[in-house]
Amino acid sequence: MRRTLPRHPRPPVRRWAAAVLAVPALALLAAGCGGAEPDARPAASGSTGAPEDVAHPGRLVLHLDQNRILRLGRTITVQVLDDAEGTVTVARAEVASERFDPVTWTGEETFEHQLQLELELPPTRCGEGSDAEVTLTYRLGEGPWVRSTSTATDLYGSVGQLMDRDCAEQTFVEAARLELGRHEVVGTGRASRFLLPVGIRATGERPDVAFAGFESTVLFTVAGTPGLFPDVEPLRLEAGATYEEVLEITPSRCDAHALAEDKVGTLFPVHLLAPGLPQDASFHLPISDEVRGDLRAFFAPHCGI
């Protein structure tokens, strides 16, 4: 039986409709994040011919990671750890997984003990596991260029979280369209509020998907109806269903270090429930850099700093 989501009353201060943000940003990323065509030779000065394929040496251990400072984007790191004495020079790293198209790092980096290679993770697909296969082109000391393949483990699960966000966003795009209205600040001082209108329009293509609420961050508290995840009854995105709300956003705390130390305070999770997704599946509310800047600018006058 079809159920229409309730339309919630709008505060009189709301001004609706300026910007409409298309959630499927993944489609835009796909054009620029794919891996380069494989090159038989290492991108290293003085190298000639194709490197020899060898068994991966036990001394080199590979990990994937995305630290907090990188979580506004899709940059991840391939960490190469060496527990032996001497130098290692890396010229190429080809990263592959069933969950994303291959991507390649090239350059020439010589290190002892630890190296971090940064690359942009392409849009990922729903699935299990977040480790990847990495084919390294390298040389040990002044030895010959060689190539070997090993598994890079997702060290702290942060790359897996990024993949789960991709999966949640893809699922939401099938189920609904998300629109953001023009934001504004009302009130002054501690009584001020940053208002952000949000609209959700169900497509009817995925009636098995339910919107499960928003979530606050370490820097900002978000309030709205029906409430925050997980203390809210999920709202099923059946055909014709609509949801409109003005999110009221205020700082979670007011101290001089909160803003300076923050890395993820404007990444508001949008939760949903769907078959095959984790129970806490979410993607980030797709606010623009302008809105992020205005949120941060709102912090100081609200807190009186």
C-alpha positions as CSV (number, residue, x, y, z in Angstrom):
1,M,0.0,0.0,0.0
2,R,1.4,3.4,-1.0
3,R,2.1,5.8,1.8
4,T,2.9,9.5,1.3
5,L,5.5,11.0,3.6
6,P,4.1,13.8,5.8
7,R,4.7,17.4,4.8
8,H,6.1,19.2,7.8
9,P,5.2,22.9,8.5
10,R,7.8,25.3,7.4
11,P,9.1,28.1,9.7
12,P,8.1,31.5,8.4
13,V,11.7,32.5,8.1
14,R,12.4,30.1,5.3
15,R,13.2,31.3,1.8
16,W,12.9,28.2,-0.5
17,A,14.6,27.4,-3.7
18,A,17.9,28.9,-4.8
19,A,20.2,26.0,-5.4
20,V,19.3,22.5,-6.5
21,L,22.1,20.1,-5.9
22,A,22.1,16.9,-7.8
23,V,23.2,14.0,-5.6
24,P,24.7,11.9,-8.4
25,A,28.1,13.6,-8.1
26,L,29.6,10.2,-8.6
27,A,28.8,10.4,-12.3
28,L,30.8,13.6,-12.6
29,L,33.8,12.0,-10.8
30,A,33.8,9.1,-13.1
31,A,35.1,11.2,-16.0
32,G,38.2,12.3,-14.2
33,C,39.1,9.6,-11.8
34,G,39.8,6.6,-13.9
35,G,43.2,5.0,-14.0
36,A,45.7,5.7,-16.8
37,E,46.4,3.2,-19.5
38,P,49.0,0.7,-18.3
39,D,52.6,1.5,-19.3
40,A,55.0,-1.4,-19.5
41,R,57.9,0.7,-18.2
42,P,58.3,2.3,-14.9
43,A,58.0,6.1,-14.8
44,A,61.6,6.4,-13.6
45,S,64.6,8.2,-15.0
46,G,67.2,6.0,-16.7
47,S,64.9,2.9,-16.8
48,T,64.8,0.9,-20.0
49,G,62.6,-2.0,-21.0
50,A,59.8,-3.7,-19.1
51,P,60.4,-4.5,-15.4
52,E,60.7,-8.1,-14.5
53,D,57.6,-9.7,-12.8
54,V,58.7,-11.2,-9.4
55,A,57.0,-12.6,-6.3
56,H,56.1,-9.8,-3.9
57,P,58.8,-9.6,-1.2
58,G,57.8,-10.1,2.4
59,R,59.6,-7.0,3.5
60,L,57.1,-4.7,1.7
61,V,53.7,-4.4,3.4
62,L,50.9,-2.4,1.7
63,H,47.9,-0.6,3.3
64,L,45.1,1.7,2.2
65,D,43.9,4.6,4.3
66,Q,42.1,7.9,4.2
67,N,42.9,10.1,7.2
68,R,40.5,12.8,8.5
69,I,42.2,15.7,6.8
70,L,41.4,14.1,3.4
71,R,37.8,13.2,4.0
72,L,36.3,16.3,2.4
73,G,37.4,14.7,-0.9
74,R,38.3,11.3,-2.4
75,T,42.0,11.3,-1.9
76,I,43.3,8.1,-0.3
77,T,46.8,6.9,0.4
78,V,48.6,3.7,-0.4
79,Q,51.1,3.1,2.4
80,V,54.2,1.1,1.5
81,L,56.1,-0.1,4.6
82,D,59.6,-1.7,4.5
83,D,61.0,-3.4,7.6
84,A,64.5,-4.0,6.1
85,E,67.5,-1.7,5.9
86,G,68.2,0.2,2.8
87,T,66.2,2.3,0.3
88,V,63.3,1.4,-1.9
89,T,62.3,3.4,-5.0
90,V,58.7,3.2,-6.3
91,A,57.9,4.4,-9.8
92,R,54.4,3.1,-10.3
93,A,51.4,1.7,-8.3
94,E,48.4,0.2,-10.0
95,V,45.5,-0.2,-7.7
96,A,42.6,-2.5,-8.6
97,S,39.5,-3.9,-7.0
98,E,36.2,-5.5,-8.0
99,R,34.5,-2.4,-6.5
100,F,36.2,0.3,-8.6
101,D,37.9,0.9,-11.9
102,P,41.7,0.6,-11.8
103,V,43.6,3.8,-10.9
104,T,47.4,4.4,-11.2
105,W,50.0,6.5,-9.4
106,T,53.2,7.3,-11.3
107,G,56.3,9.2,-10.3
108,E,59.6,8.3,-8.6
109,E,59.8,8.3,-4.8
110,T,62.8,6.9,-2.8
111,F,62.2,6.1,0.8
112,E,63.3,4.2,3.9
113,H,60.8,2.4,6.0
114,Q,57.6,4.2,5.0
115,L,56.1,5.9,1.9
116,Q,52.6,7.3,1.3
117,L,51.3,7.6,-2.2
118,E,48.2,9.8,-2.7
119,L,45.7,9.1,-5.4
120,E,42.0,9.9,-6.1
121,L,39.7,6.9,-5.6
122,P,37.3,6.5,-8.5
123,P,33.5,6.1,-7.8
124,T,33.1,2.7,-6.2
125,R,30.4,0.1,-6.5
126,C,28.3,-1.7,-3.8
127,G,29.9,-4.9,-2.7
128,E,31.8,-6.6,0.1
129,G,35.3,-6.0,1.3
130,S,37.5,-2.9,0.9
131,D,41.0,-4.3,0.4
132,A,42.6,-3.8,-3.1
133,E,45.3,-5.4,-5.2
134,V,48.3,-3.2,-5.8
135,T,50.9,-3.8,-8.5
136,L,54.1,-2.0,-7.6
137,T,57.0,-1.1,-10.0
138,Y,60.0,-0.6,-7.8
139,R,63.7,-1.4,-7.1
140,L,65.5,-2.3,-3.9
141,G,68.5,-0.2,-3.4
142,E,70.3,0.1,-6.7
143,G,68.9,-3.2,-8.0
144,P,66.9,-3.7,-11.2
145,W,63.4,-2.4,-11.7
146,V,60.9,-5.2,-10.8
147,R,57.1,-5.5,-10.6
148,S,55.1,-7.4,-8.1
149,T,51.5,-7.6,-6.8
150,S,50.2,-7.8,-3.3
151,T,47.0,-7.1,-1.3
152,A,46.8,-3.7,0.3
153,T,44.6,-4.0,3.4
154,D,42.2,-1.2,4.4
155,L,44.1,-0.3,7.6
156,Y,41.5,1.4,9.7
157,G,38.4,0.7,7.6
158,S,38.2,4.3,6.4
159,V,38.3,3.4,2.7
160,G,35.5,0.9,3.3
161,Q,33.5,3.7,4.9
162,L,34.0,5.8,1.7
163,M,32.9,2.9,-0.4
164,D,29.8,2.4,1.8
165,R,28.9,6.1,1.4
166,D,29.2,5.7,-2.4
167,C,26.9,2.7,-2.2
168,A,24.4,4.6,-0.1
169,E,24.5,7.6,-2.4
170,Q,23.9,5.4,-5.5
171,T,21.0,3.7,-3.7
172,F,19.5,7.1,-2.7
173,V,19.8,8.4,-6.3
174,E,17.7,5.6,-7.5
175,A,15.1,6.2,-4.8
176,A,14.8,10.0,-4.7
177,R,15.9,13.5,-5.7
178,L,17.4,15.8,-3.1
179,E,17.1,19.6,-3.3
180,L,18.7,22.2,-1.2
181,G,17.2,25.6,-0.8
182,R,18.9,28.9,-0.1
183,H,20.4,29.0,3.4
184,E,20.2,32.0,5.8
185,V,21.1,33.0,9.3
186,V,18.3,34.3,11.6
187,G,18.7,35.8,15.1
188,T,21.9,37.0,16.8
189,G,24.5,35.6,19.2
190,R,23.6,32.3,20.9
191,A,20.0,32.6,19.7
192,S,21.1,32.6,16.1
193,R,20.3,29.7,13.8
194,F,21.7,28.6,10.4
195,L,18.7,27.5,8.4
196,L,19.1,25.1,5.4
197,P,16.0,24.0,3.5
198,V,16.0,20.4,2.3
199,G,13.5,18.7,0.0
200,I,13.3,15.0,-0.9
201,R,11.2,13.8,-3.8
202,A,10.8,10.0,-4.2
203,T,11.2,8.6,-7.7
204,G,9.1,5.5,-7.0
205,E,11.8,3.3,-8.5
206,R,13.0,2.0,-5.1
207,P,10.1,1.7,-2.7
208,D,12.2,-0.6,-0.6
209,V,14.4,2.4,0.4
210,A,13.6,4.5,3.5
211,F,15.0,7.8,4.6
212,A,16.2,7.4,8.2
213,G,17.1,10.9,9.2
214,F,20.1,13.3,9.4
215,E,23.0,13.2,11.9
216,S,24.9,15.9,13.7
217,T,28.7,16.3,13.5
218,V,31.4,17.0,16.1
219,L,31.2,20.7,15.2
220,F,27.5,21.3,14.4
221,T,24.2,20.1,15.8
222,V,21.4,19.7,13.3
223,A,17.8,19.7,14.4
224,G,14.7,19.0,12.3
225,T,11.6,16.8,11.9
226,P,11.3,13.8,12.0
227,G,14.5,13.9,14.0
228,L,18.0,12.5,14.0
229,F,19.3,9.1,13.2
230,P,18.8,6.6,14.9
231,D,16.0,7.9,17.0
232,V,13.5,8.3,14.2
233,E,11.0,6.1,12.4
234,P,12.2,5.6,8.9
235,L,10.1,7.2,6.1
236,R,9.7,4.9,3.1
237,L,10.4,6.5,-0.3
238,E,7.4,5.2,-2.2
239,A,6.1,6.7,-5.4
240,G,4.8,10.2,-4.9
241,A,6.3,10.6,-1.4
242,T,7.8,14.0,-0.5
243,Y,9.6,15.4,2.4
244,E,10.4,19.0,3.2
245,E,12.2,20.4,6.2
246,V,14.3,23.4,7.2
247,L,17.3,22.1,9.1
248,E,18.3,24.3,12.1
249,I,22.1,24.1,12.5
250,T,24.0,25.5,15.5
251,P,27.5,24.9,16.9
252,S,27.8,21.7,19.0
253,R,30.3,23.6,21.3
254,C,31.8,27.0,21.5
255,D,35.5,27.0,22.3
256,A,38.3,28.7,20.4
257,H,39.9,25.4,19.3
258,A,36.8,23.6,18.0
259,L,36.8,25.3,14.5
260,A,40.5,25.3,14.1
261,E,40.9,21.6,14.9
262,D,37.9,20.4,12.9
263,K,38.3,18.4,9.7
264,V,34.8,16.8,9.2
265,G,32.4,19.2,11.0
266,T,30.5,20.1,7.8
267,L,30.0,16.5,6.7
268,F,26.4,15.8,7.7
269,P,25.4,12.2,7.3
270,V,22.1,11.4,5.5
271,H,20.9,8.0,6.6
272,L,18.9,5.5,4.7
273,L,17.7,1.9,5.0
274,A,17.7,-0.5,2.1
275,P,18.3,-4.2,1.4
276,G,22.0,-5.0,1.2
277,L,23.1,-1.8,3.0
278,P,24.7,-1.7,6.5
279,Q,22.2,-0.6,9.2
280,D,24.0,2.7,9.6
281,A,24.4,3.4,5.9
282,S,24.7,7.1,5.0
283,F,26.2,9.6,2.5
284,H,27.2,13.2,3.1
285,L,24.6,15.9,2.6
286,P,25.9,17.4,-0.7
287,I,26.4,21.0,0.4
288,S,28.6,23.3,-1.7
289,D,31.9,24.9,-0.7
290,E,30.0,28.2,-0.4
291,V,27.6,26.7,2.2
292,R,30.5,25.1,4.1
293,G,32.3,28.5,4.1
294,D,29.2,30.3,5.4
295,L,28.7,27.6,8.1
296,R,32.2,28.2,9.4
297,A,31.7,32.0,9.2
298,F,28.5,31.6,11.3
299,F,30.4,29.8,14.1
300,A,32.3,32.8,15.5
301,P,29.5,35.4,15.8
302,H,27.1,32.7,17.2
303,C,29.7,31.8,19.9
304,G,30.9,35.3,20.5
305,I,34.4,34.5,19.7
